[in-house]
Amino acid sequence: MFSRLWSATIAGIDGVPVLVETDVSGGLPGLEIVGLADVAVRESRHRVRSAIKNSGFEMPARRITVSLAPADLHKDGSQMDLAVAAGILCASGQLSVHRDQAEYLLLGELGLDGSLRPVRGVLSMVLSLREGIKGAVLPWENSGEVSFLDGIDLLAARSLGEVARFLQGSGSLSRVGETKTAPPVVEQKVVDAAEIRGQAVAKRALLVAACGGHNVLLTGPPGVGKSMLARALPGLLPDLTREEALEVMRIHSVAGILPPGGGLVRQRPFRAPHHTVTATALIGGGAHPRPGEISLAHRGVLFLDEMPEFSPSVLNALRQPIEDGYAVITRSRGSYRFPCRFQLVGAMNNCPCGYYGDDLRECSCTPNARKNYVGRVSGPFLDRMDISISVARVPVEELTDACGEPSQALRERVIEARGRQEKRFGASCIRNNAEMGPREISTLVTFSGRARKLAFDAVKKMNLSTRAYYRVLKVAVSVADLECSPRVEEEHVAEALSYRQTLGQHE
């Protein structure tokens, strides 16, 4: 006997429907799964066998062949357990599947007792529904992940027995909207700008960076507040739009790090990998490519503390993703594209001991040691930083001053400035000033004559590269947006140039 059911797998961050065909025929008893299945899929034979038995059914003592189509696509993960078990029950005559029920994706890992366990990537797999597939059946624990989706028939189940009764029309499953999921819990610490004493210049630079989505480099001795400044940036950014939240949640779903609960995640991600991170963990990849830290920071902030401690090859691997907004991982099976449009915030000391330029403590490093330390961060990498700020030690008298402007008030200014950018870019795919190219700068932005002359003069005096020149212009546009100016004036360009003077000391 023969059956056809649907499941899905993940390729990069995209879901791909998989047709699960099952044939039960005469011959020596056994279960064989074909169709480029990885270890987790092949091991489902043992889980499926026990789950069928412990759910009150019988495992056929016949030859069973399960084919996963398309056969040339690598299948990864345990989410096809449910479809394989249901296919065996249908092909062996223990279930008579109603035609409508056969048009659902069956997703879920089986426990030995027949229970359904959550799997990663459910959101991407559900979004892969195509013509001929009516909806999806998924584990109860995954229901919150897709509870905000409209127009898709999504059902939640707790066991193989429940799904079996649903397939033959003798039982029903709860719709995902009826599961009453809790709101998502996001466990990431965000520093309020009011907690940071002093550092007026650095906070102004962060405000400009939040307005335009610019990369920031913070330099200075240890203990002056570089990490606090970096962790304050997410609190200045507007909430994710629905489209952006869907992009972020798809990536986090595949990585298995979505917060518990249901609904859209509105808070922008903040990722701070340790300096021992590998290129694969940062950029993405592996035998079965998974998103790296830069993709997990998509539409949010990537914070690299102690940048010279990172491997130079790891830092240089970031150069192309910073420019393109995506990383392409190529394997023999194909290429996978991972989005990674993030704001980079880097922090570094000026020497190995950290106290070069500090007013309170003398540096113990030799000039050659300082040069080698700073040189671990290459010039082309530094050239991609829009804003560079030297963070000085705050005088003790200022530590007891009244709190400054809170993040919420600064965030309102950022939202207002980004509203101007939305009008400027219209229906294009550009979200903020940092994503503009030379064509957009020349056609969508108005510069005064004095502003443009100052920018031209700076190219010669500061030895700016072409990339750096355009980055200065984009920062100047963000300054103008914050000041509600209809065009970029000379003082806006001057402020943007001041944010590259510290950068020039490292280049």
C-alpha positions as CSV (number, residue, x, y, z in Angstrom):
1,M,0.0,0.0,0.0
2,F,1.0,3.6,-0.6
3,S,0.5,7.1,1.0
4,R,1.4,10.7,0.3
5,L,1.7,13.3,3.0
6,W,3.5,16.7,3.4
7,S,6.2,17.9,5.7
8,A,9.0,20.5,5.3
9,T,12.7,21.1,5.8
10,I,15.0,24.1,6.1
11,A,17.5,25.4,3.5
12,G,19.4,28.3,4.9
13,I,16.6,30.3,6.5
14,D,13.9,29.3,4.0
15,G,11.4,26.5,4.5
16,V,10.9,24.0,1.7
17,P,7.9,21.6,1.5
18,V,8.8,18.0,1.4
19,L,6.6,15.3,0.0
20,V,6.7,12.2,2.2
21,E,5.8,9.1,0.1
22,T,5.5,5.8,2.0
23,D,5.2,2.3,0.5
24,V,4.5,-0.9,2.6
25,S,5.2,-4.0,0.7
26,G,6.2,-7.7,1.1
27,G,9.7,-8.6,2.0
28,L,12.0,-8.7,5.0
29,P,10.7,-6.3,7.7
30,G,12.6,-3.0,7.8
31,L,12.3,0.7,7.5
32,E,14.4,2.6,4.9
33,I,14.3,6.3,4.4
34,V,15.7,7.7,1.1
35,G,16.1,11.2,-0.3
36,L,19.4,12.7,1.0
37,A,18.3,12.4,4.7
38,D,20.9,13.4,7.3
39,V,21.6,11.5,10.6
40,A,18.7,13.1,12.5
41,V,16.2,12.1,9.8
42,R,17.6,8.5,9.5
43,E,17.5,8.1,13.3
44,S,13.7,8.9,13.1
45,R,13.3,5.2,12.3
46,H,13.8,4.3,16.0
47,R,11.7,7.2,17.3
48,V,8.9,6.4,14.9
49,R,8.8,2.7,15.7
50,S,8.4,3.3,19.4
51,A,6.0,6.2,19.0
52,I,3.7,4.1,16.8
53,K,3.7,1.2,19.3
54,N,3.2,3.4,22.4
55,S,0.3,5.3,20.7
56,G,-1.8,2.2,20.4
57,F,-0.9,1.2,16.8
58,E,1.1,-1.6,15.3
59,M,4.4,-1.2,13.5
60,P,3.9,-3.3,10.2
61,A,6.2,-6.3,10.1
62,R,6.8,-5.7,6.4
63,R,9.2,-3.8,4.2
64,I,8.6,-0.1,4.5
65,T,10.2,2.5,2.1
66,V,9.9,6.2,2.9
67,S,10.9,8.6,0.1
68,L,11.5,12.3,0.8
69,A,11.0,14.5,-2.3
70,P,12.6,16.4,-3.9
71,A,15.3,13.7,-3.7
72,D,18.2,16.1,-4.6
73,L,17.5,18.4,-1.6
74,H,19.4,17.7,1.6
75,K,16.9,17.0,4.5
76,D,18.0,18.1,7.9
77,G,16.3,18.0,11.3
78,S,13.8,15.9,13.2
79,Q,10.6,17.8,12.1
80,M,9.6,15.1,9.6
81,D,9.1,12.4,12.3
82,L,5.3,13.1,12.5
83,A,4.9,12.8,8.7
84,V,6.9,9.6,8.5
85,A,4.9,8.0,11.3
86,A,1.5,9.1,9.9
87,G,2.6,7.9,6.4
88,I,3.4,4.4,7.8
89,L,0.0,4.2,9.5
90,C,-1.8,5.3,6.3
91,A,0.1,3.0,4.0
92,S,-0.4,0.0,6.4
93,G,-4.2,0.6,6.4
94,Q,-4.4,1.6,10.1
95,L,-5.5,5.1,9.1
96,S,-7.9,6.2,6.3
97,V,-6.9,9.8,5.7
98,H,-9.5,12.2,4.6
99,R,-8.6,14.1,1.4
100,D,-8.7,17.6,3.0
101,Q,-6.5,16.5,6.0
102,A,-3.9,15.1,3.6
103,E,-3.2,18.7,2.5
104,Y,-1.6,19.8,5.7
105,L,2.1,20.1,6.5
106,L,2.9,17.7,9.4
107,L,5.7,19.0,11.6
108,G,7.1,17.8,14.8
109,E,9.6,15.5,16.5
110,L,8.2,12.4,18.1
111,G,9.0,11.2,21.6
112,L,9.2,7.5,22.3
113,D,5.8,7.7,24.0
114,G,4.2,9.3,20.9
115,S,4.3,12.9,22.3
116,L,5.1,15.8,19.9
117,R,8.2,17.8,20.7
118,P,8.9,21.3,19.4
119,V,11.3,21.8,16.5
120,R,13.2,24.9,15.2
121,G,12.4,26.7,12.0
122,V,8.6,26.2,12.2
123,L,7.9,29.8,11.2
124,S,10.0,29.5,8.0
125,M,8.4,26.2,7.2
126,V,4.9,27.5,7.7
127,L,5.6,30.4,5.4
128,S,6.7,27.9,2.7
129,L,3.1,26.8,2.1
130,R,2.3,26.7,-1.5
131,E,-0.7,25.9,-3.7
132,G,-2.1,22.5,-2.9
133,I,-1.1,22.7,0.8
134,K,-4.0,23.8,3.0
135,G,-2.3,24.5,6.3
136,A,0.0,23.0,8.9
137,V,-0.1,20.8,12.0
138,L,2.6,21.6,14.5
139,P,3.6,20.8,18.1
140,W,1.7,22.7,20.8
141,E,4.9,24.3,22.1
142,N,5.6,25.9,18.7
143,S,2.2,27.5,18.4
144,G,3.2,30.8,19.9
145,E,5.9,31.2,17.3
146,V,3.3,31.5,14.5
147,S,0.3,32.8,16.5
148,F,0.4,36.2,14.8
149,L,0.1,34.9,11.2
150,D,-3.2,35.5,9.5
151,G,-4.8,33.7,6.6
152,I,-3.1,30.3,7.3
153,D,-4.9,27.4,8.8
154,L,-2.6,26.3,11.7
155,L,-3.4,23.5,14.1
156,A,-1.6,22.5,17.3
157,A,-1.2,19.0,18.6
158,R,0.4,17.3,21.6
159,S,0.7,13.7,20.4
160,L,0.7,11.3,17.4
161,G,-2.6,9.9,18.6
162,E,-4.3,13.3,18.3
163,V,-2.9,13.8,14.8
164,A,-4.0,10.3,13.8
165,R,-7.6,11.0,14.9
166,F,-7.5,14.3,13.0
167,L,-6.3,12.7,9.8
168,Q,-9.1,10.2,9.7
169,G,-11.7,12.8,10.5
170,S,-12.7,11.4,13.9
171,G,-11.1,14.2,16.0
172,S,-10.2,17.9,15.8
173,L,-7.2,19.9,16.8
174,S,-7.0,23.4,18.4
175,R,-6.3,26.2,16.1
176,V,-3.2,28.2,16.9
177,G,-5.1,31.4,17.6
178,E,-7.0,29.5,20.4
179,T,-3.9,28.4,22.3
180,K,-3.7,31.6,24.4
181,T,0.0,32.1,24.2
182,A,1.7,34.5,26.5
183,P,3.5,37.6,25.2
184,P,7.1,37.0,24.2
185,V,9.7,37.4,26.9
186,V,12.9,39.1,25.6
187,E,15.8,38.5,27.9
188,Q,18.3,41.2,27.0
189,K,19.6,44.0,29.1
190,V,19.3,47.5,27.6
191,V,20.9,50.4,29.3
192,D,18.9,53.6,29.7
193,A,20.8,56.7,28.5
194,A,19.9,58.5,31.7
195,E,22.1,56.0,33.6
196,I,25.2,57.2,31.8
197,R,26.8,60.2,33.5
198,G,28.6,62.7,31.4
199,Q,29.8,61.6,27.9
200,A,27.7,64.2,26.2
201,V,29.6,63.9,22.9
202,A,29.4,60.1,22.9
203,K,25.7,60.2,23.6
204,R,25.2,62.7,20.8
205,A,27.1,60.5,18.4
206,L,24.9,57.5,19.5
207,L,21.8,59.6,18.8
208,V,23.1,60.4,15.2
209,A,23.9,56.7,14.7
210,A,20.5,55.6,15.8
211,C,18.9,58.1,13.5
212,G,20.7,56.9,10.4
213,G,21.6,53.3,11.2
214,H,25.4,54.1,11.2
215,N,28.3,52.0,12.5
216,V,30.1,53.3,15.5
217,L,33.6,52.8,17.0
218,L,34.2,53.7,20.6
219,T,37.8,54.0,21.8
220,G,39.3,54.8,25.2
221,P,40.7,53.4,28.4
222,P,38.9,50.6,30.3
223,G,36.1,51.5,32.7
224,V,35.0,54.7,31.0
225,G,31.6,53.4,29.8
226,K,32.2,52.1,26.3
227,S,30.1,49.0,26.9
228,M,27.3,50.9,28.6
229,L,27.1,53.3,25.6
230,A,26.9,50.3,23.2
231,R,24.1,48.7,25.3
232,A,22.2,52.0,25.3
233,L,21.9,52.1,21.5
234,P,19.1,49.5,21.2
235,G,17.0,51.6,23.5
236,L,17.3,54.5,21.1
237,L,16.1,52.6,18.1
238,P,12.4,52.4,17.0
239,D,10.5,49.1,17.4
240,L,10.7,46.6,14.6
241,T,8.1,47.0,11.9
242,R,5.9,44.0,11.2
243,E,8.0,43.2,8.0
244,E,11.3,43.6,9.9
245,A,10.0,41.5,12.9
246,L,9.0,38.7,10.5
247,E,12.6,38.8,9.0
248,V,14.2,38.6,12.4
249,M,11.8,35.9,13.7
250,R,12.5,33.7,10.7
251,I,16.2,33.8,11.4
252,H,15.8,33.3,15.1
253,S,13.3,30.4,14.5
254,V,15.8,28.6,12.4
255,A,18.5,29.2,15.0
256,G,16.2,28.0,17.8
257,I,16.5,31.1,19.9
258,L,13.1,32.7,19.7
259,P,11.9,33.9,23.1
260,P,9.2,31.9,24.9
261,G,5.6,33.0,24.4
262,G,3.8,34.2,21.3
263,G,3.3,37.2,19.1
264,L,5.6,39.4,17.1
265,V,9.0,40.3,18.7
266,R,9.2,44.1,18.5
267,Q,12.5,44.7,20.3
268,R,15.5,44.9,18.1
269,P,18.1,42.2,18.7
270,F,21.4,42.9,20.4
271,R,24.2,40.4,20.0
272,A,27.6,40.6,21.7
273,P,29.8,37.6,20.7
274,H,33.0,36.9,22.7
275,H,36.3,37.7,21.0
276,T,37.1,34.0,20.7
277,V,34.2,33.5,18.2
278,T,35.1,31.7,15.0
279,A,34.4,33.0,11.5
280,T,31.8,30.3,11.0
281,A,30.0,31.2,14.3
282,L,30.1,34.9,13.4
283,I,29.3,34.9,9.7
284,G,27.3,31.6,9.5
285,G,28.0,28.2,7.9
286,G,28.8,24.7,9.0
287,A,28.2,21.4,7.3
288,H,24.5,22.3,7.2
289,P,24.7,26.1,7.0
290,R,23.1,28.0,9.9
291,P,22.9,31.7,10.5
292,G,25.8,33.3,12.4
293,E,25.9,36.1,14.9
294,I,25.7,38.8,12.2
295,S,22.4,37.3,11.0
296,L,21.1,36.9,14.5
297,A,21.7,40.7,14.8
298,H,19.8,41.4,11.6
299,R,17.8,44.7,12.0
300,G,19.5,45.2,15.4
301,V,22.9,45.8,16.9
302,L,26.1,43.8,16.8
303,F,28.5,44.7,19.5
304,L,32.2,43.7,19.2
305,D,33.9,44.5,22.5
306,E,37.7,44.6,22.6
307,M,37.9,44.5,18.8
308,P,41.7,44.0,18.5
309,E,41.3,40.7,20.5
310,F,39.3,39.3,17.7
311,S,41.1,37.3,15.0
312,P,42.0,39.7,12.1
313,S,40.7,37.1,9.7
314,V,37.3,37.1,11.6
315,L,37.1,40.9,11.5
316,N,38.0,41.1,7.8
317,A,35.3,38.5,7.0
318,L,32.8,41.1,8.1
319,R,33.8,43.6,5.5
320,Q,31.6,42.3,2.7
321,P,28.5,41.6,4.8
322,I,28.7,45.1,6.2
323,E,28.6,46.5,2.7
324,D,26.0,44.1,1.1
325,G,23.7,43.5,4.1
326,Y,23.8,39.7,3.5
327,A,26.2,36.8,3.7
328,V,26.4,34.1,1.1
329,I,27.5,30.7,2.3
330,T,28.5,28.3,-0.5
331,R,28.6,24.5,-0.2
332,S,28.8,21.7,-2.7
333,R,25.0,21.3,-2.3
334,G,24.3,24.9,-3.2
335,S,24.5,28.5,-1.9
336,Y,22.6,29.9,1.0
337,R,21.9,33.6,1.6
338,F,21.6,34.9,5.1
339,P,20.4,38.6,5.6
340,C,22.5,40.6,8.0
341,R,21.6,44.3,7.9
342,F,22.8,45.4,11.3
343,Q,24.4,48.3,13.1
344,L,28.0,47.5,14.1
345,V,29.3,49.0,17.4
346,G,32.9,48.3,18.1
347,A,34.9,49.1,21.3
348,M,38.6,49.1,21.8
349,N,41.4,50.3,23.9
350,N,44.3,52.3,22.4
351,C,47.0,49.8,23.5
352,P,47.4,46.3,25.1
353,C,47.4,47.7,28.7
354,G,44.5,50.0,27.8
355,Y,45.8,53.2,29.4
356,Y,47.4,55.0,26.5
357,G,46.0,58.6,26.6
358,D,44.5,58.1,30.0
359,D,44.9,61.1,32.4
360,L,45.0,59.1,35.6
361,R,47.2,56.1,34.7
362,E,50.4,55.9,32.7
363,C,50.7,53.5,29.8
364,S,53.3,50.7,30.1
365,C,53.3,49.7,26.4
366,T,56.1,50.4,23.9
367,P,55.3,52.4,20.8
368,N,55.7,49.2,18.7
369,A,53.4,47.2,20.9
370,R,50.7,49.9,20.6
371,K,51.1,50.0,16.8
372,N,50.8,46.2,16.5
373,Y,47.8,46.1,18.8
374,V,45.8,48.8,16.9
375,G,47.0,47.3,13.6
376,R,45.1,44.1,14.3
377,V,42.0,46.0,13.1
378,S,42.7,46.7,9.5
379,G,42.3,50.0,7.7
380,P,39.7,48.7,5.2
381,F,37.6,47.5,8.2
382,L,38.0,50.8,10.0
383,D,37.0,52.6,6.8
384,R,33.5,51.0,7.1
385,M,32.9,52.7,10.5
386,D,30.8,55.8,10.0
387,I,31.3,57.3,13.4
388,S,34.4,57.2,15.7
389,I,34.3,58.6,19.2
390,S,37.1,58.8,21.8
391,V,35.5,58.1,25.2
392,A,37.3,59.9,28.0
393,R,37.2,59.2,31.7
394,V,34.3,61.2,33.4
395,P,35.4,63.5,36.2
396,V,34.3,62.3,39.6
397,E,32.3,65.5,40.1
398,E,30.0,64.6,37.1
399,L,29.2,61.2,38.5
400,T,26.8,62.7,41.0
401,D,25.2,65.1,38.5
402,A,21.5,64.7,37.8
403,C,20.4,62.1,35.3
404,G,20.5,63.1,31.7
405,E,17.8,62.8,29.0
406,P,16.3,59.3,29.2
407,S,16.3,56.9,26.3
408,Q,12.6,57.2,25.7
409,A,12.9,60.9,25.0
410,L,15.9,60.4,22.7
411,R,14.0,57.6,21.0
412,E,11.1,59.9,20.1
413,R,13.6,62.2,18.3
414,V,15.0,59.2,16.4
415,I,11.5,58.1,15.4
416,E,10.7,61.6,14.2
417,A,13.9,61.7,12.2
418,R,13.3,58.3,10.7
419,G,9.9,59.5,9.6
420,R,11.6,62.0,7.4
421,Q,13.7,59.3,5.9
422,E,10.6,57.2,5.1
423,K,9.2,60.1,3.1
424,R,12.6,60.6,1.4
425,F,12.9,57.0,0.3
426,G,9.3,56.4,-0.4
427,A,8.5,52.9,-1.7
428,S,12.1,51.9,-2.2
429,C,13.8,49.1,-0.2
430,I,16.0,51.6,1.7
431,R,15.2,51.8,5.4
432,N,17.6,54.4,6.7
433,N,20.4,56.8,5.6
434,A,23.2,54.3,6.1
435,E,21.7,52.1,3.3
436,M,21.9,54.9,0.8
437,G,24.2,54.6,-2.2
438,P,25.9,57.4,-4.2
439,R,22.9,57.6,-6.5
440,E,20.4,58.2,-3.7
441,I,22.7,60.8,-2.1
442,S,22.9,62.8,-5.3
443,T,19.2,62.5,-6.3
444,L,17.3,62.5,-3.0
445,V,19.4,64.8,-0.7
446,T,19.9,68.6,-1.1
447,F,23.3,70.0,0.0
448,S,24.1,73.7,0.4
449,G,27.0,75.0,-1.6
450,R,29.1,75.6,1.5
451,A,28.3,72.1,2.8
452,R,29.4,70.4,-0.4
453,K,32.6,72.6,-0.5
454,L,33.5,71.6,3.0
455,A,33.1,67.9,2.2
456,F,35.3,68.3,-0.9
457,D,38.0,70.1,1.0
458,A,37.9,67.4,3.7
459,V,38.7,64.7,1.2
460,K,42.1,66.2,0.5
461,K,42.9,67.4,4.0
462,M,41.9,64.1,5.8
463,N,42.9,61.8,2.9
464,L,39.4,60.3,2.8
465,S,38.7,57.3,0.6
466,T,35.7,57.4,-1.7
467,R,33.9,55.1,0.7
468,A,34.7,57.3,3.6
469,Y,33.5,60.4,1.7
470,Y,30.1,59.0,1.1
471,R,29.9,57.8,4.7
472,V,30.6,61.3,5.9
473,L,27.8,62.6,3.6
474,K,25.3,60.0,5.0
475,V,26.1,60.9,8.6
476,A,25.7,64.6,7.7
477,V,22.2,63.7,6.3
478,S,21.3,62.1,9.6
479,V,22.5,65.1,11.6
480,A,20.3,67.3,9.3
481,D,17.3,65.0,9.9
482,L,17.8,65.3,13.7
483,E,17.8,69.1,13.4
484,C,14.7,69.1,11.1
485,S,16.7,70.8,8.4
486,P,15.3,70.5,4.8
487,R,18.8,70.4,3.4
488,V,22.3,69.5,4.6
489,E,24.2,72.6,5.8
490,E,27.8,73.3,6.5
491,E,27.5,72.7,10.2
492,H,26.0,69.3,9.6
493,V,28.9,68.2,7.5
494,A,31.3,69.6,10.1
495,E,29.8,67.5,12.8
496,A,29.9,64.4,10.6
497,L,33.6,65.1,9.9
498,S,34.4,65.5,13.6
499,Y,33.2,61.9,14.0
500,R,36.0,60.7,11.7
501,Q,39.0,62.5,13.3
502,T,39.5,59.8,15.9
503,L,39.2,57.2,13.2
504,G,42.0,58.8,11.3
505,Q,44.4,58.2,14.2
506,H,43.9,54.5,13.8
507,E,44.0,54.4,10.0
